[in-house]
Amino acid sequence: MTEEKEWNKLTYEIFSRLEKDWLDNLWLPSALSPSPCTTRILSIDGGGMKGLVAAQALVHLESRIQAHSSNPDARIADYFDVVAGTGIGGIFAALILADDGRGRPLYSAAEAVRLVANNSRRMFKRGLLRRGFSGRSLDAFLAEAFRRPDGDRCPLTLRDTLKPLLVPCYDLRTGAPFVFSRADAAESLSFDFELHRVCRATSATPYLFRPVELASVDGRTECTAVDGGLVMNNPASAAVTHVLHNRRDFPAVRGVEDLVVLSLGNGPLEKGGAGRRERRRWSAENCSAPVVEVVLDGVSDAVDQILTNAFSACPQNYVRIQ
């Protein structure tokens, strides 16, 4: 019961901030119409199944957009120009941006969240002979999730998204971050990847899943991926940098003053330090899970501080919901 109360408290706080800092100040009905002078960025943190916290904020945001616009068919993809996501955030980002073949999102925010929540046990099904998860069930789920309702069996790729999508991973081959980008995919098939494999790559948490081997649709670019959260759990800075340096797609953007950023986190680590039970997890035999949690949280906080400084002259243009 205590855990449920904490969950409800956290989601209430998120919704309250979403109303106060975002919808009330920036999403007035007049601001909902497309503006050539403002580029809207949505960023969704990783965090495993904690990602359902940010997911509920997505559902609330979309419902309020529908209410403000008096359009029940309005979708997040209609009002954001770039969406970035890491881990479970990358999965949600891809689901709400995937083209259904008719120029509309394959899933609403509510449908995407329901799909993931209803399949959470299937996604994280343990292997019989090894620690962690086999990954096969997650592979199958993602492959099914990115199929169009018209029965087309061709896998959806980065090119099949309605708006620019950014999803990071860490490439063990190069020892560097690798960002899957629709902009790069549009320029060359060598950077176009199947969406379900992109989502699989960004969510390959080392202590849970094996690294993921994947290749571009033409086979020329290969990647051995692990969880993008290790280096870019909060992808907001990557999205901001992408827009500022992409004059071709965003010619009107002169600086951060022309950007509006909504960054959704998944709640911080527990406050007050680690208790006795938590400290036991830091044994030499079983330290990988808590270490990864600290890395993910630390990376997200560092990015938030950087962006807070970057938007110091226009703080109303950057909102972090954590």
C-alpha positions as CSV (number, residue, x, y, z in Angstrom):
1,M,0.0,0.0,0.0
2,T,2.9,2.4,0.9
3,E,4.4,1.8,-2.6
4,E,1.1,2.5,-4.3
5,K,0.7,5.8,-2.3
6,E,4.2,6.9,-3.3
7,W,3.4,6.1,-6.9
8,N,0.2,8.1,-6.8
9,K,2.1,11.0,-5.0
10,L,4.8,11.0,-7.7
11,T,2.3,11.0,-10.6
12,Y,0.2,13.7,-8.9
13,E,3.4,15.9,-8.6
14,I,4.2,15.3,-12.3
15,F,0.7,16.2,-13.4
16,S,0.7,19.3,-11.2
17,R,4.0,20.5,-12.7
18,L,2.9,19.6,-16.2
19,E,-0.2,21.9,-15.7
20,K,1.7,24.7,-14.0
21,D,5.0,24.9,-15.9
22,W,3.9,23.7,-19.3
23,L,0.3,23.6,-20.3
24,D,-0.8,26.8,-18.4
25,N,2.2,28.9,-19.5
26,L,3.0,27.6,-23.0
27,W,0.1,25.6,-24.3
28,L,-2.6,28.1,-24.5
29,P,-5.0,27.5,-27.3
30,S,-3.4,30.2,-29.5
31,A,0.0,28.5,-28.9
32,L,-1.2,25.2,-30.2
33,S,-1.1,26.3,-33.8
34,P,2.2,25.5,-35.6
35,S,4.7,28.4,-35.3
36,P,7.6,28.8,-37.7
37,C,9.6,30.6,-35.0
38,T,9.4,27.9,-32.3
39,T,10.7,24.4,-32.5
40,R,9.1,22.1,-29.8
41,I,11.2,19.2,-28.4
42,L,10.0,16.3,-26.3
43,S,12.5,14.2,-24.5
44,I,11.7,11.0,-22.6
45,D,14.2,9.5,-20.1
46,G,15.1,5.8,-19.8
47,G,14.5,3.9,-16.6
48,G,13.1,0.4,-17.2
49,M,9.6,-0.1,-16.1
50,K,9.9,3.1,-14.1
51,G,9.4,4.6,-17.5
52,L,5.6,4.2,-16.9
53,V,5.9,7.3,-14.7
54,A,6.9,9.4,-17.8
55,A,4.4,7.4,-19.8
56,Q,1.5,8.6,-17.6
57,A,2.7,12.2,-18.1
58,L,2.6,11.5,-21.9
59,V,-1.0,10.3,-21.6
60,H,-2.0,13.3,-19.6
61,L,-0.2,15.7,-22.0
62,E,-2.0,14.3,-25.0
63,S,-5.4,14.4,-23.3
64,R,-4.9,18.1,-22.4
65,I,-3.8,18.9,-26.0
66,Q,-7.0,17.3,-27.2
67,A,-9.0,19.4,-24.7
68,H,-7.2,22.6,-25.6
69,S,-7.6,22.0,-29.3
70,S,-11.1,20.6,-29.1
71,N,-9.8,17.8,-31.3
72,P,-10.2,14.2,-29.9
73,D,-7.9,12.9,-32.6
74,A,-5.0,15.3,-31.8
75,R,-1.8,13.5,-31.0
76,I,1.6,14.4,-29.5
77,A,3.2,14.0,-32.9
78,D,1.0,16.8,-34.2
79,Y,2.5,19.4,-31.8
80,F,6.1,18.4,-31.3
81,D,8.8,18.9,-34.0
82,V,11.4,16.5,-32.5
83,V,11.1,13.6,-30.1
84,A,14.0,11.9,-28.4
85,G,13.9,8.9,-26.1
86,T,16.2,6.5,-24.3
87,G,15.5,2.9,-23.2
88,I,11.8,2.6,-22.4
89,G,11.5,6.2,-23.3
90,G,12.9,5.4,-26.8
91,I,10.2,2.7,-27.1
92,F,7.4,5.1,-26.3
93,A,8.9,7.8,-28.6
94,A,9.0,5.4,-31.5
95,L,5.5,4.1,-30.9
96,I,3.9,7.5,-30.9
97,L,5.8,8.7,-33.9
98,A,5.5,5.6,-36.1
99,D,3.5,6.2,-39.3
100,D,0.4,4.0,-39.6
101,G,0.6,4.2,-43.4
102,R,-2.0,6.9,-43.7
103,G,0.1,9.8,-42.3
104,R,-1.2,9.4,-38.7
105,P,0.5,8.0,-35.6
106,L,0.4,4.2,-35.2
107,Y,-0.5,4.6,-31.5
108,S,-1.9,7.3,-29.3
109,A,0.0,7.9,-26.1
110,A,-2.7,6.0,-24.2
111,E,-2.5,3.1,-26.6
112,A,1.3,3.0,-26.4
113,V,1.3,3.0,-22.6
114,R,-1.4,0.4,-22.4
115,L,0.5,-1.8,-24.9
116,V,3.7,-1.7,-22.9
117,A,2.0,-2.1,-19.5
118,N,0.0,-5.1,-20.7
119,N,3.1,-6.8,-22.1
120,S,5.6,-5.9,-19.3
121,R,5.9,-9.5,-18.1
122,R,6.4,-10.7,-21.6
123,M,9.0,-8.1,-22.3
124,F,11.0,-9.1,-19.3
125,K,10.8,-12.9,-19.4
126,R,13.7,-14.6,-17.7
127,G,15.8,-17.2,-19.6
128,L,15.9,-20.7,-18.2
129,L,19.6,-21.2,-17.9
130,R,21.0,-17.7,-17.3
131,R,20.7,-14.7,-15.1
132,G,18.8,-11.8,-16.5
133,F,16.4,-12.0,-19.4
134,S,16.6,-13.9,-22.6
135,G,15.5,-11.0,-24.8
136,R,13.6,-13.2,-27.2
137,S,10.2,-12.2,-25.8
138,L,11.1,-8.6,-26.0
139,D,12.3,-9.1,-29.6
140,A,9.0,-10.7,-30.5
141,F,6.9,-8.0,-28.7
142,L,8.7,-5.1,-30.5
143,A,8.5,-6.8,-33.9
144,E,4.7,-7.2,-33.5
145,A,4.2,-3.7,-32.0
146,F,5.7,-2.0,-35.1
147,R,3.4,-3.7,-37.7
148,R,0.8,-1.7,-39.4
149,P,-2.9,-2.6,-39.2
150,D,-3.1,-3.0,-43.0
151,G,-1.2,-6.3,-42.7
152,D,1.9,-5.0,-44.4
153,R,4.7,-7.3,-43.3
154,C,7.5,-4.9,-44.2
155,P,9.3,-3.7,-41.0
156,L,8.9,-0.1,-40.2
157,T,12.2,1.9,-40.2
158,L,13.5,5.2,-39.0
159,R,12.2,6.7,-42.3
160,D,8.7,5.6,-41.3
161,T,8.3,8.2,-38.5
162,L,6.1,11.3,-38.7
163,K,8.6,13.6,-37.0
164,P,12.4,13.5,-36.4
165,L,13.2,10.8,-33.9
166,L,16.4,10.4,-31.9
167,V,17.2,7.2,-30.0
168,P,20.7,6.6,-28.4
169,C,22.6,3.5,-27.6
170,Y,26.2,2.7,-26.8
171,D,28.1,0.9,-29.5
172,L,30.6,-1.6,-28.2
173,R,32.3,-1.9,-31.6
174,T,33.4,1.8,-31.6
175,G,33.4,2.4,-27.8
176,A,31.2,5.4,-28.3
177,P,27.6,6.5,-28.2
178,F,25.5,6.0,-31.4
179,V,22.4,7.9,-32.0
180,F,19.7,6.5,-34.3
181,S,18.3,9.5,-36.2
182,R,15.6,9.9,-38.8
183,A,17.5,12.8,-40.3
184,D,20.5,10.5,-41.0
185,A,18.2,7.8,-42.2
186,A,16.6,10.2,-44.7
187,E,20.0,10.9,-46.2
188,S,21.3,7.4,-46.5
189,L,20.0,3.8,-46.2
190,S,23.3,3.1,-44.4
191,F,21.8,4.9,-41.4
192,D,18.3,3.6,-41.7
193,F,17.4,0.9,-39.1
194,E,14.3,-1.1,-38.4
195,L,12.4,0.6,-35.6
196,H,11.9,-2.6,-33.5
197,R,15.7,-3.2,-33.6
198,V,16.4,0.4,-32.6
199,C,14.1,0.0,-29.6
200,R,15.8,-3.3,-28.8
201,A,19.2,-1.7,-28.9
202,T,18.5,1.3,-26.7
203,S,16.9,-0.9,-24.0
204,A,19.7,-3.6,-23.8
205,T,20.6,-2.9,-20.2
206,P,23.9,-4.8,-19.6
207,Y,23.0,-6.7,-16.4
208,L,19.6,-7.7,-17.9
209,F,20.2,-8.4,-21.6
210,R,23.0,-9.5,-23.9
211,P,24.3,-6.8,-26.3
212,V,22.3,-6.5,-29.5
213,E,23.8,-7.0,-32.9
214,L,22.0,-5.0,-35.6
215,A,22.7,-3.6,-39.1
216,S,21.2,-0.9,-41.3
217,V,18.7,-1.8,-43.9
218,D,21.5,-2.0,-46.6
219,G,23.8,-3.9,-44.3
220,R,26.6,-1.3,-44.5
221,T,26.5,0.0,-41.0
222,E,26.7,-2.5,-38.1
223,C,26.4,-1.9,-34.4
224,T,26.8,-3.9,-31.2
225,A,24.5,-2.0,-28.9
226,V,23.9,-1.8,-25.2
227,D,21.5,0.5,-23.3
228,G,21.7,4.1,-24.4
229,G,21.0,5.2,-20.8
230,L,24.6,4.4,-19.8
231,V,25.7,7.5,-21.7
232,M,22.5,9.4,-22.6
233,N,19.7,8.4,-20.2
234,N,18.3,11.9,-20.5
235,P,18.5,12.6,-24.3
236,A,17.3,16.2,-24.1
237,S,20.7,17.7,-24.7
238,A,21.2,15.4,-27.8
239,A,17.9,16.7,-29.2
240,V,18.8,20.3,-28.6
241,T,22.2,19.9,-30.2
242,H,20.6,18.1,-33.1
243,V,18.2,20.9,-33.8
244,L,20.8,23.7,-33.4
245,H,23.2,22.1,-35.8
246,N,20.6,21.0,-38.4
247,R,20.0,24.1,-40.5
248,R,18.5,22.1,-43.3
249,D,15.5,20.9,-41.3
250,F,15.3,23.8,-38.9
251,P,16.4,26.9,-40.8
252,A,14.5,29.3,-38.5
253,V,16.3,28.2,-35.3
254,R,19.0,30.8,-34.3
255,G,19.5,29.6,-30.7
256,V,17.9,28.2,-27.6
257,E,15.5,31.1,-27.5
258,D,13.8,29.6,-30.5
259,L,13.3,26.2,-28.8
260,V,10.7,24.9,-26.3
261,V,11.8,21.8,-24.5
262,L,9.7,19.4,-22.4
263,S,11.9,16.8,-20.7
264,L,10.2,13.9,-18.9
265,G,12.1,12.0,-16.2
266,N,11.1,8.9,-14.3
267,G,11.6,10.1,-10.7
268,P,15.0,10.3,-8.8
269,L,16.6,7.6,-6.8
270,E,15.3,7.2,-3.3
271,K,16.3,10.2,-1.1
272,G,18.2,9.8,2.2
273,G,21.0,7.4,1.0
274,A,21.0,3.7,1.0
275,G,19.6,1.7,3.9
276,R,21.1,-1.5,5.3
277,R,19.2,-3.6,2.8
278,E,20.2,-1.5,-0.1
279,R,23.8,-1.4,0.9
280,R,23.9,-5.2,0.8
281,R,23.2,-5.0,-2.9
282,W,26.6,-3.3,-3.3
283,S,28.5,-6.5,-2.7
284,A,31.2,-7.6,-5.1
285,E,29.0,-10.3,-6.4
286,N,25.9,-8.2,-7.0
287,C,26.8,-4.6,-7.6
288,S,25.9,-4.2,-11.3
289,A,22.3,-3.3,-10.8
290,P,22.7,-0.5,-8.3
291,V,25.8,0.8,-10.2
292,V,23.7,1.1,-13.4
293,E,20.9,2.8,-11.4
294,V,23.3,5.5,-10.1
295,V,24.9,6.0,-13.6
296,L,21.4,6.5,-15.2
297,D,20.3,8.9,-12.5
298,G,23.6,10.8,-12.5
299,V,23.7,11.2,-16.3
300,S,20.1,12.5,-16.3
301,D,20.8,15.1,-13.5
302,A,24.0,16.3,-15.3
303,V,22.1,16.9,-18.5
304,D,19.4,18.8,-16.6
305,Q,22.0,21.1,-15.0
306,I,23.6,21.8,-18.4
307,L,20.3,22.6,-20.1
308,T,19.2,24.8,-17.1
309,N,22.3,26.9,-17.6
310,A,21.9,26.9,-21.4
311,F,18.3,28.2,-21.1
312,S,19.2,30.7,-18.3
313,A,18.1,33.7,-20.5
314,C,14.8,32.1,-21.3
315,P,14.1,29.6,-18.5
316,Q,10.4,29.4,-19.4
317,N,11.5,27.5,-22.6
318,Y,12.9,24.6,-20.7
319,V,10.8,22.4,-18.4
320,R,12.1,19.3,-16.7
321,I,9.5,17.1,-15.1
322,Q,11.2,14.6,-12.7
